[in-house]
Amino acid sequence: MQDVRLEKNIEDLKSVICSWAQQKELWHDCTFKSWNEHFDDEPPENPCVLVLCASGQLGEILYGYYGNELRDEFDELTKNTGFYFENYGGGVFTFWVIDDEELEEAYHKYFEWRWICDLVQPDFSDLYEEVYERFHKSPDDLYHLDPRKFEVLLDGIFRNNGYHTQLGSGRSDGGVDIRLYSNDVIGEVVTLVQAKRYATSNPIDLQAVQALSAVVEDQRANQGLFVTTSRYLPCAQRFAARQKTRIKLATSDEVSRWSFYAAERIIRDKSSLVKPDHLKYLLNLNGLTDTLEGKIFHFTEYFGGIFNYFAIVLRDSKGAALLMKLPTTKVSIVGDSFRGYEIPDTGIAALSYLNAEKVFRAKKKYKDDGELYLWGNLNRYSLWGGIPQYYDWHD
């Protein structure tokens, strides 16, 4: 019910803004987005409840270029709904809760859950420990995932607990959602996992556990693991007990414990994942690698000047990358020291950047033409072509 109330507040805010702008004939080139939709990043601690993208006349008024009376009227209008707005730049305006800590906390939880759900997808779990922390602390939330995301989450948990995994297709999987591969003294051990995201009112019966046992036998696996958000009927528990270690049963309690260990394996200070000697090795590669590791990415910010930012890829995974910001060095000056051309500094100065402040995560994204870019720190980094970049620090 709380989520319904929060969503209604946002819809009411949208309606007020849209109706006012249409009455003033200002609703052109405007759209609403959530923070995650626009920035594709985790919500800030003080949550932004709505993003207005207005590149037309409305945006110019809200910037304060003209029409101060209209801007003041808009400001008063939104405050009456319990929200205020800020100019984020580039035709983007963000809306925030006015002086209500309880409501802020409610929205933080609301948007954090949506961010976590967005991260529960293949190839994103190596660098995002907050996913596992969430389900360790709140195992009841497992039931609120859709069934496929529950399988994807389990796959990430097992992988970050040291298993090699093979995630099933989600359809026509023959009763096997995930295959786990590990090694012990007798060689490779294969575990077949069946995952059921059920309500506690829908317990797992004997037939379901027997079906997993039959699949284990048919595929000559070592053991089967049944994982559910529900519970097991006594007859299912007795059957599993007779199988000794061949069939294991787990519930949300076990998933919570596994999530704790998965989060522990993903270190929060990402800079500690890379040793200084390896950083030296990457810096000396000059980007001449077959993988992304060691390659330098770049983006230019145009805001009261022209500013360049460079970052080197420290670690590459299927869906994300770990980057470290790099210092810059000037290669030529145009007129004065405030204008010129610069390149990333991959020398001794870069070694001091291996710290929590300079190391950040980025998602892999692709442009319409298929070109890869990295989205991190609310910026889009493209592969640097080795050409000196123009800067202009004049405001």
C-alpha positions in Angstrom: 0.0 0.0 0.0 2.9 2.4 0.7 4.2 2.0 -2.8 0.8 2.8 -4.2 0.7 6.1 -2.2 4.2 7.0 -3.3 3.4 6.3 -6.9 0.2 8.4 -6.7 2.2 11.3 -5.3 4.5 11.2 -8.3 1.5 10.9 -10.8 -0.2 13.8 -9.1 3.1 15.9 -9.5 3.3 15.0 -13.1 -0.4 15.9 -13.7 0.0 19.3 -12.0 3.2 20.1 -14.0 1.7 18.9 -17.3 -1.7 20.7 -16.9 0.0 24.0 -16.0 2.4 23.8 -18.9 -0.3 22.9 -21.3 -2.5 25.9 -20.1 0.5 28.2 -20.7 1.2 26.4 -24.1 4.6 25.4 -22.9 4.4 21.6 -23.1 6.6 21.1 -26.1 9.6 18.8 -26.3 9.0 17.7 -22.7 8.9 14.3 -21.1 9.0 12.7 -17.6 11.5 10.1 -16.5 12.7 8.4 -13.3 16.2 9.0 -12.0 17.2 5.5 -13.1 15.6 5.8 -16.6 17.5 9.1 -17.2 20.8 8.6 -15.5 20.9 4.8 -15.4 22.5 5.0 -12.0 21.7 4.2 -8.4 19.4 6.7 -6.6 21.0 9.3 -4.4 20.6 9.1 -0.6 18.1 12.0 -0.8 16.0 10.5 -3.6 15.0 12.4 -6.7 11.4 11.4 -7.2 11.0 12.7 -10.8 13.1 14.0 -13.7 11.6 16.5 -16.2 13.4 16.8 -19.5 12.3 20.1 -21.1 14.5 21.4 -23.9 12.0 23.9 -25.3 10.4 27.1 -24.0 9.5 25.6 -20.7 13.1 24.7 -20.0 14.3 28.2 -20.9 11.8 29.6 -18.4 12.8 27.2 -15.6 16.4 28.1 -16.3 15.5 31.7 -15.6 16.4 33.0 -19.1 13.1 34.9 -19.2 9.6 34.8 -17.8 10.5 35.1 -14.1 6.9 35.4 -13.1 6.1 32.1 -14.8 9.1 30.5 -13.1 8.0 31.7 -9.7 4.4 30.5 -10.4 5.8 27.0 -11.4 8.0 27.0 -8.3 5.0 27.7 -6.0 2.9 25.2 -7.9 5.3 22.3 -7.3 5.9 23.3 -3.7 2.2 23.0 -3.0 2.5 19.3 -4.0 5.3 18.8 -1.4 8.2 18.9 -3.9 10.7 21.4 -5.1 12.8 21.4 -8.3 16.4 22.0 -9.2 18.1 22.8 -12.5 20.4 19.9 -13.2 21.6 21.3 -16.6 21.1 20.4 -20.2 17.3 20.8 -20.1 17.0 18.5 -17.1 15.1 19.4 -13.9 15.0 17.2 -10.9 12.3 17.1 -8.2 12.9 16.4 -4.5 10.9 16.0 -1.3 10.5 19.1 0.9 11.6 18.7 4.5 10.0 15.4 5.3 12.5 12.8 6.5 10.0 10.0 6.8 8.8 10.5 3.2 12.4 10.8 2.0 13.2 7.5 3.6 10.1 5.9 2.0 11.1 7.1 -1.4 14.7 6.0 -0.9 13.5 2.5 -0.2 11.1 2.6 -3.1 13.7 3.7 -5.7 16.5 1.5 -4.2 14.3 -1.6 -4.7 13.8 -0.7 -8.4 17.6 -0.1 -8.8 18.3 -3.5 -7.2 15.8 -5.2 -9.5 17.5 -3.5 -12.5 20.9 -4.9 -11.4 19.5 -8.4 -11.1 20.5 -9.5 -14.6 23.2 -11.7 -16.0 26.8 -10.3 -16.1 26.3 -7.5 -13.6 27.0 -9.2 -10.3 30.8 -9.1 -10.2 31.0 -5.5 -9.1 27.6 -4.7 -7.4 27.7 -6.0 -3.9 24.6 -4.0 -2.8 22.4 -6.5 -4.7 23.5 -9.3 -2.3 23.5 -7.1 0.8 19.8 -6.3 0.1 18.7 -9.9 0.0 20.9 -10.8 3.0 19.2 -8.2 5.1 15.7 -8.6 3.6 15.2 -12.2 2.5 11.4 -11.6 2.3 12.1 -9.4 -0.8 13.1 -12.5 -2.7 9.4 -13.3 -3.3 8.9 -9.8 -4.9 11.3 -10.6 -7.7 9.8 -12.1 -10.8 10.6 -15.8 -11.2 13.3 -15.3 -13.9 15.1 -12.7 -11.8 15.1 -15.1 -8.9 17.0 -17.6 -11.0 19.4 -14.9 -12.3 20.0 -13.7 -8.7 20.8 -17.3 -7.5 23.2 -17.7 -10.5 25.1 -14.6 -9.3 25.1 -15.7 -5.7 26.6 -19.1 -6.6 29.1 -17.6 -9.0 30.3 -15.1 -6.3 30.5 -18.0 -3.9 33.1 -19.7 -6.0 31.1 -21.9 -8.3 31.3 -22.1 -12.1 27.7 -21.7 -13.2 25.5 -22.3 -16.2 22.2 -20.4 -16.1 19.3 -22.1 -18.0 17.2 -20.4 -20.6 14.3 -20.0 -18.4 12.0 -22.0 -20.7 12.0 -25.7 -21.5 14.9 -26.3 -19.2 14.0 -29.8 -18.3 13.7 -29.1 -14.7 17.1 -27.6 -14.3 17.4 -23.8 -13.8 21.1 -23.6 -12.9 24.0 -26.0 -13.2 26.8 -25.6 -10.6 30.3 -26.9 -11.2 32.8 -27.3 -8.4 35.9 -29.4 -7.6 36.7 -31.7 -4.7 39.1 -34.5 -4.1 37.3 -36.8 -6.5 37.1 -34.3 -9.3 34.3 -32.2 -10.7 31.0 -32.1 -8.8 27.9 -31.2 -10.7 24.8 -29.9 -8.9 21.5 -29.3 -10.6 19.5 -26.5 -9.1 15.7 -26.1 -9.3 14.4 -22.7 -8.2 10.8 -21.9 -7.3 9.8 -18.4 -6.3 6.5 -19.3 -4.5 4.5 -17.7 -1.7 4.7 -19.4 1.7 1.0 -20.4 1.2 2.2 -22.5 -1.8 4.5 -25.1 -0.3 6.8 -27.5 -2.2 5.3 -31.0 -2.3 6.8 -34.5 -2.6 6.2 -34.7 -6.3 8.3 -31.6 -7.1 11.3 -32.9 -5.0 11.0 -36.4 -6.6 11.0 -34.8 -10.0 14.4 -33.1 -9.3 15.7 -36.4 -8.0 14.7 -38.1 -11.2 16.5 -35.4 -13.3 19.7 -35.8 -11.2 19.5 -39.6 -11.8 18.8 -39.2 -15.5 21.6 -36.7 -16.1 24.0 -38.6 -13.8 24.8 -35.5 -11.8 26.3 -35.6 -8.3 23.4 -33.9 -6.5 20.3 -31.8 -6.7 19.5 -28.5 -4.9 15.9 -27.3 -4.6 15.7 -23.6 -3.6 12.4 -21.9 -2.8 11.0 -18.7 -1.2 8.3 -20.9 0.2 8.5 -24.0 2.5 8.5 -27.8 2.1 5.8 -30.2 3.1 6.9 -32.8 5.6 6.7 -35.6 3.0 9.1 -33.7 0.8 11.5 -33.2 3.7 11.4 -36.9 4.6 12.1 -37.9 1.0 15.1 -35.5 0.8 16.4 -36.8 4.1 16.4 -40.4 2.8 18.5 -39.2 -0.1 21.3 -38.2 2.3 23.4 -35.5 0.6 22.1 -36.3 -2.9 19.1 -34.0 -2.6 19.3 -30.8 -0.6 16.5 -28.4 0.3 16.9 -24.6 0.8 14.6 -21.7 1.6 15.0 -17.9 1.7 17.0 -18.3 5.0 19.8 -20.2 3.2 19.6 -17.7 0.3 20.1 -14.8 2.8 23.2 -16.6 4.2 24.6 -17.2 0.8 24.0 -13.6 -0.1 26.0 -12.5 2.8 29.0 -14.5 1.6 28.6 -13.3 -1.9 28.6 -9.6 -0.8 31.7 -10.2 1.3 33.5 -11.5 -1.8 32.8 -8.3 -3.7 34.9 -5.7 -1.9 33.2 -2.3 -1.4 36.4 -0.4 -1.9 36.9 -1.4 -5.6 40.4 0.1 -5.7 41.6 -2.8 -3.5 40.7 -5.3 -6.2 43.8 -4.1 -8.2 47.4 -4.4 -7.0 49.8 -1.5 -7.6 52.1 -3.8 -9.7 49.1 -4.7 -11.9 48.2 -1.1 -12.3 51.8 -0.4 -13.5 51.5 -3.2 -16.0 48.2 -1.8 -17.3 49.6 1.7 -17.6 52.6 0.5 -19.6 50.5 -1.4 -22.1 49.5 1.8 -23.9 46.1 0.2 -24.6 47.7 -2.5 -26.7 45.5 -5.4 -25.4 43.0 -7.8 -26.9 40.6 -7.0 -24.0 39.3 -3.8 -22.5 41.7 -4.0 -19.6 44.4 -1.3 -20.0 42.4 0.7 -22.5 41.7 4.3 -21.9 38.2 5.9 -22.2 37.4 9.6 -22.3 34.5 12.0 -22.1 34.3 15.8 -22.6 32.1 18.0 -20.4 30.8 21.3 -21.8 29.7 23.3 -18.9 31.1 26.8 -18.5 34.1 25.6 -20.5 35.5 22.5 -22.0 36.9 19.8 -19.6 38.3 16.4 -20.4 38.1 13.3 -18.2 40.1 10.1 -18.8 39.9 6.7 -17.2 41.7 3.4 -17.6 39.9 0.1 -17.5 41.3 -1.9 -14.5 38.9 -4.9 -14.7 36.5 -6.1 -17.3 33.5 -8.3 -16.9 30.7 -9.2 -19.3 28.3 -6.5 -18.3 30.4 -3.9 -16.5 33.9 -2.6 -16.1 36.0 -1.1 -13.3 37.7 2.1 -14.2 40.3 4.5 -12.6 40.4 8.2 -13.3 43.6 9.4 -14.7 45.4 12.8 -14.3 46.0 14.8 -17.4 49.1 16.5 -18.9 49.2 19.4 -21.3 50.9 18.8 -24.7 50.3 22.3 -26.1 48.9 25.7 -25.0 46.8 28.0 -27.1 47.2 31.6 -26.1 47.4 31.1 -22.3 47.4 28.2 -19.9 43.6 28.1 -19.8 43.3 26.8 -23.3 45.2 24.1 -25.1 45.4 20.3 -25.7 45.9 17.6 -23.2 46.3 13.8 -22.9 46.0 11.4 -20.0 49.0 11.0 -17.8 49.9 7.4 -17.5 53.2 8.0 -15.6 54.1 8.0 -11.9 51.3 10.6 -11.1 48.7 8.0 -12.1 49.8 5.5 -9.4 48.4 7.7 -6.7 44.9 7.5 -8.2 44.5 3.9 -7.1 42.1 4.8 -4.3 38.4 4.5 -3.5 37.7 8.1 -4.6 39.2 7.6 -8.1 38.0 4.1 -8.9 34.5 3.6 -10.1 32.1 1.1 -11.8 30.6 1.5 -15.2 28.0 -0.4 -17.2 28.7 -1.5 -20.7 26.4 0.1 -23.2 26.1 0.3 -27.0 25.2 3.1 -29.4 22.8 2.4 -32.3 25.7 1.8 -34.6 27.1 -0.9 -32.2 29.9 1.2 -30.8 30.7 0.4 -27.1 30.7 3.0 -24.4 30.9 2.8 -20.6 28.4 4.6 -18.4 29.7 5.5 -15.0 29.7 8.4 -12.6 26.7 9.8 -14.6 28.9 10.2 -17.6 29.4 8.4 -20.9 33.0 7.3 -21.6 34.0 6.5 -25.1 37.2 4.7 -26.2 39.9 7.3 -26.5 41.6 7.4 -29.9 45.0 8.6 -28.7 44.4 12.1 -30.1 45.1 15.1 -27.8 41.8 16.7 -26.6 41.1 20.4 -26.6 40.3 22.1 -23.2 39.1 25.6 -22.4 38.9 26.5 -18.8 37.6 30.0 -19.4 34.1 30.5 -18.0 
